[in-house]
Structure formats: structure tokens, C-alpha cells
Amino acid sequence: MFIGVFDIGGTSIKYGVVNENGEVISKFQEPTEAKQGGEYIIEKLIELSHKLIEQWPLDGLGVSTAGQVNSQTGEIVYATDNIPNYTGINVAERLREAVGLNVSVENDVNSMAIAESWYGAAQDVGNFICIALGTGIGGAAYTDGQLYTGSRFSAGEFGHILLYPNGRTCTCGQYGCYEQYASTLALKRAVSDYYNTDTDLEDFFDRLKAGSQQEQQIYEDWLENVALGLASIIHVINPNRVIIGGAISAQGEFLSSRIQGKLEKKLLHNHKTKLDVVCSRFGNDSNLIGAAKHYLNQYY
């Protein structure tokens, strides 16, 4: 069985084909052009769906997307201005009508958590959280082996925890949100501000690992903010494992061990005992794999 899968993020739309065993058969990537708005993204998904259908005998489509999602109906319950006019669009319905296949839709970090629970970094634990560091910060929590979605499919908005009152303006309209200080975008902004030019994070990590003291200070300041927000989340949920997602998870233990070290100084005893911090097993493929698993759960 082949499932067409999509991962709609603030920067790119990743898409491809995953089989019923969770193996990524093919994958592609295009710019999201998120500021074009929700209708533009729907038209883009329809176009890409037809492209996949021409190449593969698809059973259906699984979509992972930024925003709060009613995973039963496929409607975007709420999205920030990262994707204007996305709120209220029923992605599943629109795609189903356009391509004639079954469609499932789930939040992006929930999809990541579903993938990691299936056969990834969380397959051996029932209580864990996923935190995706990217353009913003997304979150998901499994408690006692079940994905926790909240009363209106809106749990896991880690990025909008208030970190610094009266701090930086957030896309949600509030001030001082976690993602303004601890997202990958926030790290990139800090590096670019220091050098007064747009800087690639790959170059930043190359210099950091070569021993640059300035890069080290920027990284330590950013890690402090990452751990500060995580400590609050861990104190509420008390997970066994924290799984870091997003493209930055490719840094592996160079990222996860540093975060764990910062957390050691911020957590109560019972919250840090038997807690480990790891990076996603699947990296940037996790949302695609999770979208496929959510599709299988919904239709089989």
C-alpha cells in the first residue's frame, strides 16, 4: 500500500510517498510561500497530489500541517499569521473533493510524535514529549501511551508559553513567547544580528565546532532559553523522554546532550530522574511518516 504524504511547514512543503510499513519511498520539497495564505496552499496541495497520483497507485493522502487541527474532520481550527487565512479551511474535505481519495489531516508535531511512537525514538516509552524547533516551536505529548490533544485539538502549543513578559512581539499577537527566543529562527536571528548579515546555520555550526568563542556564547544563550521553556513543560507533564525535532535535530547529541545538561540545573529531582533528551530518529522525515500512520489509524 502506498500513501501520498505532505508536511506543510512555515518554510517548505515536503511531500512524497510512504508505504504501510512506514518506509519513505520517495520525497520532494518545495517552498511553502506561506504568506500567500491558506487558499494558495490548498491549490498547491491539489497540484502536488495530482503529480503523485500520476506516478503512484495511492490508497489515499495523509497531511501533516502547522496549525491547530481537528484531526477527526481535517479542519484547521486555528493558525497564526505565519499562514494567513488558514484558520477554518477543511483541508481533508478540499483535497478529497479535488482528487477523489481518502484524506487524513493532523498537526505537524502530533504527526512527529505518532511516528516516534510507532517505531522511532519513543517506541519503548508511554510518556514523552516532542518539541519541534523551526520557524516557530511546536509540541506534542503522549501520556500513558496516548496522544494528548486537549479539549479542542489545541494541546501542545509549547511555542506560546510566556517566557519573558513584555518581550518580543510574537506572530500570535502576544509578547515574550517561547518561540521568539528558542526556535531555530531565533538562533538564526541572533547569529545574523551579531554579524549584521544573513547567516546560514550550517556555517554557524561549522564555526562553533571549530572552537569559535563568539559562536559558543550565542549557542549557550540560545540553549539556556530552550531549556528554560522545556523545564516548565517537563514540570507539568513529567515525561520519561524529550524528543527534539526539526532540521536542527541533525546536530544529534551535540544538541540533545547540551539541552539535557542545562535541564539538570532547572528540574526537581523526580522530574530529572530517568529523563533523557534525544533527537528524532527520523529527522525531517518524521512528519511524513507520522502522517502516513495517522492515515492508517483513521482508515484501517
Contacts in CASP RR format, 6 or more apart in sequence:
PFRMAT RR
TARGET T0000
AUTHOR 0000-0000-0000
METHOD contacts of the structure
MODEL  1
MFIGVFDIGGTSIKYGVVNENGEVISKFQEPTEAKQGGEYIIEKLIELSH
KLIEQWPLDGLGVSTAGQVNSQTGEIVYATDNIPNYTGINVAERLREAVG
LNVSVENDVNSMAIAESWYGAAQDVGNFICIALGTGIGGAAYTDGQLYTG
SRFSAGEFGHILLYPNGRTCTCGQYGCYEQYASTLALKRAVSDYYNTDTD
LEDFFDRLKAGSQQEQQIYEDWLENVALGLASIIHVINPNRVIIGGAISA
QGEFLSSRIQGKLEKKLLHNHKTKLDVVCSRFGNDSNLIGAAKHYLNQYY
1 19 0 8 1.000
1 20 0 8 1.000
1 59 0 8 1.000
2 17 0 8 1.000
2 18 0 8 1.000
2 19 0 8 1.000
2 25 0 8 1.000
2 56 0 8 1.000
2 57 0 8 1.000
2 58 0 8 1.000
2 59 0 8 1.000
3 17 0 8 1.000
3 18 0 8 1.000
3 19 0 8 1.000
3 20 0 8 1.000
3 58 0 8 1.000
3 59 0 8 1.000
3 60 0 8 1.000
3 61 0 8 1.000
3 62 0 8 1.000
3 291 0 8 1.000
3 292 0 8 1.000
3 295 0 8 1.000
3 296 0 8 1.000
4 15 0 8 1.000
4 16 0 8 1.000
4 17 0 8 1.000
4 18 0 8 1.000
4 49 0 8 1.000
4 52 0 8 1.000
4 56 0 8 1.000
4 58 0 8 1.000
4 60 0 8 1.000
4 61 0 8 1.000
4 62 0 8 1.000
4 292 0 8 1.000
5 15 0 8 1.000
5 16 0 8 1.000
5 17 0 8 1.000
5 18 0 8 1.000
5 61 0 8 1.000
5 62 0 8 1.000
5 63 0 8 1.000
5 64 0 8 1.000
5 288 0 8 1.000
5 289 0 8 1.000
5 290 0 8 1.000
5 291 0 8 1.000
5 292 0 8 1.000
5 295 0 8 1.000
6 13 0 8 1.000
6 14 0 8 1.000
6 15 0 8 1.000
6 16 0 8 1.000
6 45 0 8 1.000
6 48 0 8 1.000
6 61 0 8 1.000
6 62 0 8 1.000
6 63 0 8 1.000
6 64 0 8 1.000
6 65 0 8 1.000
6 288 0 8 1.000
6 291 0 8 1.000
7 13 0 8 1.000
7 14 0 8 1.000
7 15 0 8 1.000
7 64 0 8 1.000
7 65 0 8 1.000
7 108 0 8 1.000
7 111 0 8 1.000
7 287 0 8 1.000
7 288 0 8 1.000
7 291 0 8 1.000
8 32 0 8 1.000
8 41 0 8 1.000
8 45 0 8 1.000
8 63 0 8 1.000
8 64 0 8 1.000
8 65 0 8 1.000
8 66 0 8 1.000
8 83 0 8 1.000
8 108 0 8 1.000
9 32 0 8 1.000
9 34 0 8 1.000
9 65 0 8 1.000
9 66 0 8 1.000
9 108 0 8 1.000
9 135 0 8 1.000
10 32 0 8 1.000
10 34 0 8 1.000
10 66 0 8 1.000
10 82 0 8 1.000
10 83 0 8 1.000
10 135 0 8 1.000
11 31 0 8 1.000
11 32 0 8 1.000
11 34 0 8 1.000
11 135 0 8 1.000
12 29 0 8 1.000
12 30 0 8 1.000
12 31 0 8 1.000
12 32 0 8 1.000
13 29 0 8 1.000
13 30 0 8 1.000
13 31 0 8 1.000
13 32 0 8 1.000
13 41 0 8 1.000
13 44 0 8 1.000
13 45 0 8 1.000
13 48 0 8 1.000
14 27 0 8 1.000
14 28 0 8 1.000
14 29 0 8 1.000
14 284 0 8 1.000
14 287 0 8 1.000
14 288 0 8 1.000
15 27 0 8 1.000
15 28 0 8 1.000
15 29 0 8 1.000
15 30 0 8 1.000
15 48 0 8 1.000
15 52 0 8 1.000
15 288 0 8 1.000
16 24 0 8 1.000
16 25 0 8 1.000
16 26 0 8 1.000
16 27 0 8 1.000
16 28 0 8 1.000
16 52 0 8 1.000
16 288 0 8 1.000
17 24 0 8 1.000
17 25 0 8 1.000
17 26 0 8 1.000
17 27 0 8 1.000
17 52 0 8 1.000
17 56 0 8 1.000
17 58 0 8 1.000
18 24 0 8 1.000
18 25 0 8 1.000
18 288 0 8 1.000
18 289 0 8 1.000
18 291 0 8 1.000
18 292 0 8 1.000
19 25 0 8 1.000
19 292 0 8 1.000
20 292 0 8 1.000
20 296 0 8 1.000
22 118 0 8 1.000
22 119 0 8 1.000
22 289 0 8 1.000
22 292 0 8 1.000
22 293 0 8 1.000
24 285 0 8 1.000
24 288 0 8 1.000
24 289 0 8 1.000
25 56 0 8 1.000
26 55 0 8 1.000
26 56 0 8 1.000
27 285 0 8 1.000
27 288 0 8 1.000
30 44 0 8 1.000
30 48 0 8 1.000
32 41 0 8 1.000
32 83 0 8 1.000
33 40 0 8 1.000
33 44 0 8 1.000
34 41 0 8 1.000
34 82 0 8 1.000
34 83 0 8 1.000
35 84 0 8 1.000
37 83 0 8 1.000
37 84 0 8 1.000
37 85 0 8 1.000
37 86 0 8 1.000
38 83 0 8 1.000
38 84 0 8 1.000
38 85 0 8 1.000
38 86 0 8 1.000
38 89 0 8 1.000
39 85 0 8 1.000
39 89 0 8 1.000
41 83 0 8 1.000
41 86 0 8 1.000
42 89 0 8 1.000
42 91 0 8 1.000
42 94 0 8 1.000
42 95 0 8 1.000
45 63 0 8 1.000
45 91 0 8 1.000
45 95 0 8 1.000
46 94 0 8 1.000
46 95 0 8 1.000
46 98 0 8 1.000
46 99 0 8 1.000
49 61 0 8 1.000
49 95 0 8 1.000
49 98 0 8 1.000
49 99 0 8 1.000
49 101 0 8 1.000
50 99 0 8 1.000
52 58 0 8 1.000
53 99 0 8 1.000
53 101 0 8 1.000
58 101 0 8 1.000
59 101 0 8 1.000
59 102 0 8 1.000
59 299 0 8 1.000
60 101 0 8 1.000
60 102 0 8 1.000
60 103 0 8 1.000
60 295 0 8 1.000
60 299 0 8 1.000
61 95 0 8 1.000
61 99 0 8 1.000
61 101 0 8 1.000
61 102 0 8 1.000
61 103 0 8 1.000
61 104 0 8 1.000
61 295 0 8 1.000
62 103 0 8 1.000
62 104 0 8 1.000
62 105 0 8 1.000
62 106 0 8 1.000
62 291 0 8 1.000
62 292 0 8 1.000
62 294 0 8 1.000
62 295 0 8 1.000
63 91 0 8 1.000
63 92 0 8 1.000
63 95 0 8 1.000
63 103 0 8 1.000
63 104 0 8 1.000
63 105 0 8 1.000
63 106 0 8 1.000
63 291 0 8 1.000
64 106 0 8 1.000
64 107 0 8 1.000
64 108 0 8 1.000
64 111 0 8 1.000
64 112 0 8 1.000
64 287 0 8 1.000
64 288 0 8 1.000
64 290 0 8 1.000
64 291 0 8 1.000
64 294 0 8 1.000
65 76 0 8 1.000
65 91 0 8 1.000
65 105 0 8 1.000
65 106 0 8 1.000
65 107 0 8 1.000
65 108 0 8 1.000
66 79 0 8 1.000
66 82 0 8 1.000
66 83 0 8 1.000
66 107 0 8 1.000
66 108 0 8 1.000
67 76 0 8 1.000
67 77 0 8 1.000
67 78 0 8 1.000
67 79 0 8 1.000
67 80 0 8 1.000
67 83 0 8 1.000
67 86 0 8 1.000
67 107 0 8 1.000
67 108 0 8 1.000
68 76 0 8 1.000
68 77 0 8 1.000
68 78 0 8 1.000
68 79 0 8 1.000
68 107 0 8 1.000
68 152 0 8 1.000
68 153 0 8 1.000
68 154 0 8 1.000
68 157 0 8 1.000
69 75 0 8 1.000
69 76 0 8 1.000
69 77 0 8 1.000
69 91 0 8 1.000
69 105 0 8 1.000
69 106 0 8 1.000
69 107 0 8 1.000
69 110 0 8 1.000
69 153 0 8 1.000
70 77 0 8 1.000
70 153 0 8 1.000
71 104 0 8 1.000
71 105 0 8 1.000
71 106 0 8 1.000
71 107 0 8 1.000
71 110 0 8 1.000
71 149 0 8 1.000
71 153 0 8 1.000
71 294 0 8 1.000
73 90 0 8 1.000
73 92 0 8 1.000
73 93 0 8 1.000
74 90 0 8 1.000
74 91 0 8 1.000
74 92 0 8 1.000
74 93 0 8 1.000
74 103 0 8 1.000
74 104 0 8 1.000
74 105 0 8 1.000
75 88 0 8 1.000
75 89 0 8 1.000
75 90 0 8 1.000
75 91 0 8 1.000
75 92 0 8 1.000
75 93 0 8 1.000
75 105 0 8 1.000
76 86 0 8 1.000
76 87 0 8 1.000
76 88 0 8 1.000
76 89 0 8 1.000
76 90 0 8 1.000
76 91 0 8 1.000
77 87 0 8 1.000
77 88 0 8 1.000
77 152 0 8 1.000
77 153 0 8 1.000
77 154 0 8 1.000
78 87 0 8 1.000
78 154 0 8 1.000
79 86 0 8 1.000
79 87 0 8 1.000
80 171 0 8 1.000
80 172 0 8 1.000
81 171 0 8 1.000
82 135 0 8 1.000
82 136 0 8 1.000
82 171 0 8 1.000
91 103 0 8 1.000
91 105 0 8 1.000
92 103 0 8 1.000
92 104 0 8 1.000
92 105 0 8 1.000
93 103 0 8 1.000
95 101 0 8 1.000
95 103 0 8 1.000
96 102 0 8 1.000
96 103 0 8 1.000
102 295 0 8 1.000
102 299 0 8 1.000
104 291 0 8 1.000
104 294 0 8 1.000
104 295 0 8 1.000
104 298 0 8 1.000
104 299 0 8 1.000
106 114 0 8 1.000
106 290 0 8 1.000
106 291 0 8 1.000
106 294 0 8 1.000
107 140 0 8 1.000
107 153 0 8 1.000
108 132 0 8 1.000
108 138 0 8 1.000
108 287 0 8 1.000
109 130 0 8 1.000
109 131 0 8 1.000
109 132 0 8 1.000
109 138 0 8 1.000
109 139 0 8 1.000
109 140 0 8 1.000
109 156 0 8 1.000
110 140 0 8 1.000
110 147 0 8 1.000
110 149 0 8 1.000
110 294 0 8 1.000
111 286 0 8 1.000
111 287 0 8 1.000
111 289 0 8 1.000
111 290 0 8 1.000
111 291 0 8 1.000
111 294 0 8 1.000
112 130 0 8 1.000
112 132 0 8 1.000
112 140 0 8 1.000
112 243 0 8 1.000
112 245 0 8 1.000
112 280 0 8 1.000
112 286 0 8 1.000
112 287 0 8 1.000
112 290 0 8 1.000
113 122 0 8 1.000
113 128 0 8 1.000
113 129 0 8 1.000
113 130 0 8 1.000
113 139 0 8 1.000
113 140 0 8 1.000
113 141 0 8 1.000
113 142 0 8 1.000
113 147 0 8 1.000
113 243 0 8 1.000
114 147 0 8 1.000
114 290 0 8 1.000
114 293 0 8 1.000
114 294 0 8 1.000
114 297 0 8 1.000
115 282 0 8 1.000
115 285 0 8 1.000
115 286 0 8 1.000
115 287 0 8 1.000
115 289 0 8 1.000
115 290 0 8 1.000
115 293 0 8 1.000
116 122 0 8 1.000
116 123 0 8 1.000
116 128 0 8 1.000
116 130 0 8 1.000
116 243 0 8 1.000
116 280 0 8 1.000
116 281 0 8 1.000
116 282 0 8 1.000
116 286 0 8 1.000
117 123 0 8 1.000
117 126 0 8 1.000
117 128 0 8 1.000
117 142 0 8 1.000
117 145 0 8 1.000
117 147 0 8 1.000
118 289 0 8 1.000
118 290 0 8 1.000
118 293 0 8 1.000
120 281 0 8 1.000
120 282 0 8 1.000
121 241 0 8 1.000
121 243 0 8 1.000
121 278 0 8 1.000
121 279 0 8 1.000
121 280 0 8 1.000
121 281 0 8 1.000
122 128 0 8 1.000
122 130 0 8 1.000
122 142 0 8 1.000
122 241 0 8 1.000
122 243 0 8 1.000
125 142 0 8 1.000
125 239 0 8 1.000
125 240 0 8 1.000
125 241 0 8 1.000
126 142 0 8 1.000
126 143 0 8 1.000
126 144 0 8 1.000
126 145 0 8 1.000
126 240 0 8 1.000
127 142 0 8 1.000
127 143 0 8 1.000
127 144 0 8 1.000
127 145 0 8 1.000
127 237 0 8 1.000
127 238 0 8 1.000
127 239 0 8 1.000
127 240 0 8 1.000
127 241 0 8 1.000
128 141 0 8 1.000
128 142 0 8 1.000
128 239 0 8 1.000
128 240 0 8 1.000
128 241 0 8 1.000
128 242 0 8 1.000
128 243 0 8 1.000
129 139 0 8 1.000
129 140 0 8 1.000
129 141 0 8 1.000
129 142 0 8 1.000
129 233 0 8 1.000
129 234 0 8 1.000
129 237 0 8 1.000
129 239 0 8 1.000
129 241 0 8 1.000
129 242 0 8 1.000
129 243 0 8 1.000
130 139 0 8 1.000
130 140 0 8 1.000
130 141 0 8 1.000
130 242 0 8 1.000
130 243 0 8 1.000
130 245 0 8 1.000
130 280 0 8 1.000
131 137 0 8 1.000
131 138 0 8 1.000
131 139 0 8 1.000
131 158 0 8 1.000
131 230 0 8 1.000
131 233 0 8 1.000
131 242 0 8 1.000
131 243 0 8 1.000
131 244 0 8 1.000
131 245 0 8 1.000
132 138 0 8 1.000
132 139 0 8 1.000
132 244 0 8 1.000
132 245 0 8 1.000
132 246 0 8 1.000
133 182 0 8 1.000
133 183 0 8 1.000
133 184 0 8 1.000
133 226 0 8 1.000
133 244 0 8 1.000
133 245 0 8 1.000
133 246 0 8 1.000
133 248 0 8 1.000
133 249 0 8 1.000
134 183 0 8 1.000
134 184 0 8 1.000
134 185 0 8 1.000
134 246 0 8 1.000
134 247 0 8 1.000
134 248 0 8 1.000
135 183 0 8 1.000
135 184 0 8 1.000
135 185 0 8 1.000
136 159 0 8 1.000
136 179 0 8 1.000
136 183 0 8 1.000
136 184 0 8 1.000
136 185 0 8 1.000
137 158 0 8 1.000
137 159 0 8 1.000
137 178 0 8 1.000
137 179 0 8 1.000
137 182 0 8 1.000
137 183 0 8 1.000
138 156 0 8 1.000
138 157 0 8 1.000
138 158 0 8 1.000
138 159 0 8 1.000
138 179 0 8 1.000
139 156 0 8 1.000
139 157 0 8 1.000
139 158 0 8 1.000
139 159 0 8 1.000
140 147 0 8 1.000
140 148 0 8 1.000
140 155 0 8 1.000
140 156 0 8 1.000
141 147 0 8 1.000
141 148 0 8 1.000
141 155 0 8 1.000
141 156 0 8 1.000
141 237 0 8 1.000
141 239 0 8 1.000
142 148 0 8 1.000
142 239 0 8 1.000
143 237 0 8 1.000
148 155 0 8 1.000
149 155 0 8 1.000
158 178 0 8 1.000
158 179 0 8 1.000
158 229 0 8 1.000
158 233 0 8 1.000
159 177 0 8 1.000
159 178 0 8 1.000
159 179 0 8 1.000
159 182 0 8 1.000
159 183 0 8 1.000
160 170 0 8 1.000
160 172 0 8 1.000
160 174 0 8 1.000
160 177 0 8 1.000
160 178 0 8 1.000
160 179 0 8 1.000
161 177 0 8 1.000
161 178 0 8 1.000
161 229 0 8 1.000
161 232 0 8 1.000
161 233 0 8 1.000
162 174 0 8 1.000
162 176 0 8 1.000
162 177 0 8 1.000
162 178 0 8 1.000
163 176 0 8 1.000
163 177 0 8 1.000
163 178 0 8 1.000
163 180 0 8 1.000
163 181 0 8 1.000
163 182 0 8 1.000
163 225 0 8 1.000
163 228 0 8 1.000
163 229 0 8 1.000
164 176 0 8 1.000
164 181 0 8 1.000
165 175 0 8 1.000
165 176 0 8 1.000
166 175 0 8 1.000
166 176 0 8 1.000
167 175 0 8 1.000
167 176 0 8 1.000
167 180 0 8 1.000
168 175 0 8 1.000
168 176 0 8 1.000
168 177 0 8 1.000
168 180 0 8 1.000
168 181 0 8 1.000
169 175 0 8 1.000
169 176 0 8 1.000
169 180 0 8 1.000
170 176 0 8 1.000
170 177 0 8 1.000
170 179 0 8 1.000
170 180 0 8 1.000
178 225 0 8 1.000
178 229 0 8 1.000
179 185 0 8 1.000
179 186 0 8 1.000
180 186 0 8 1.000
181 222 0 8 1.000
181 225 0 8 1.000
182 222 0 8 1.000
182 225 0 8 1.000
182 226 0 8 1.000
182 228 0 8 1.000
182 229 0 8 1.000
184 201 0 8 1.000
184 246 0 8 1.000
184 247 0 8 1.000
184 248 0 8 1.000
186 222 0 8 1.000
186 225 0 8 1.000
187 201 0 8 1.000
187 204 0 8 1.000
187 218 0 8 1.000
187 219 0 8 1.000
187 222 0 8 1.000
187 248 0 8 1.000
188 199 0 8 1.000
188 201 0 8 1.000
188 204 0 8 1.000
190 218 0 8 1.000
190 221 0 8 1.000
190 222 0 8 1.000
191 199 0 8 1.000
191 201 0 8 1.000
191 204 0 8 1.000
191 215 0 8 1.000
191 218 0 8 1.000
192 198 0 8 1.000
192 199 0 8 1.000
194 214 0 8 1.000
194 218 0 8 1.000
201 248 0 8 1.000
204 215 0 8 1.000
204 218 0 8 1.000
205 251 0 8 1.000
205 254 0 8 1.000
207 215 0 8 1.000
208 215 0 8 1.000
208 216 0 8 1.000
208 219 0 8 1.000
209 254 0 8 1.000
219 258 0 8 1.000
223 258 0 8 1.000
223 259 0 8 1.000
223 262 0 8 1.000
224 262 0 8 1.000
226 259 0 8 1.000
226 262 0 8 1.000
227 259 0 8 1.000
227 261 0 8 1.000
227 262 0 8 1.000
227 263 0 8 1.000
227 266 0 8 1.000
228 266 0 8 1.000
230 242 0 8 1.000
230 259 0 8 1.000
230 263 0 8 1.000
231 263 0 8 1.000
231 266 0 8 1.000
231 267 0 8 1.000
234 242 0 8 1.000
234 263 0 8 1.000
234 267 0 8 1.000
234 271 0 8 1.000
234 275 0 8 1.000
235 267 0 8 1.000
235 268 0 8 1.000
235 271 0 8 1.000
238 270 0 8 1.000
238 271 0 8 1.000
239 275 0 8 1.000
240 274 0 8 1.000
240 275 0 8 1.000
240 276 0 8 1.000
241 275 0 8 1.000
241 276 0 8 1.000
241 277 0 8 1.000
241 278 0 8 1.000
242 259 0 8 1.000
242 275 0 8 1.000
242 276 0 8 1.000
242 277 0 8 1.000
242 278 0 8 1.000
243 278 0 8 1.000
243 279 0 8 1.000
243 280 0 8 1.000
244 255 0 8 1.000
244 256 0 8 1.000
244 259 0 8 1.000
244 277 0 8 1.000
244 278 0 8 1.000
244 279 0 8 1.000
244 280 0 8 1.000
245 279 0 8 1.000
245 280 0 8 1.000
245 283 0 8 1.000
245 286 0 8 1.000
246 280 0 8 1.000
246 283 0 8 1.000
246 284 0 8 1.000
247 283 0 8 1.000
247 284 0 8 1.000
248 255 0 8 1.000
249 255 0 8 1.000
249 279 0 8 1.000
249 280 0 8 1.000
249 283 0 8 1.000
250 279 0 8 1.000
250 283 0 8 1.000
250 284 0 8 1.000
251 279 0 8 1.000
252 279 0 8 1.000
253 279 0 8 1.000
255 279 0 8 1.000
256 277 0 8 1.000
256 278 0 8 1.000
256 279 0 8 1.000
257 277 0 8 1.000
259 277 0 8 1.000
260 275 0 8 1.000
260 276 0 8 1.000
260 277 0 8 1.000
263 272 0 8 1.000
263 275 0 8 1.000
263 277 0 8 1.000
264 272 0 8 1.000
267 275 0 8 1.000
280 286 0 8 1.000
282 289 0 8 1.000
END
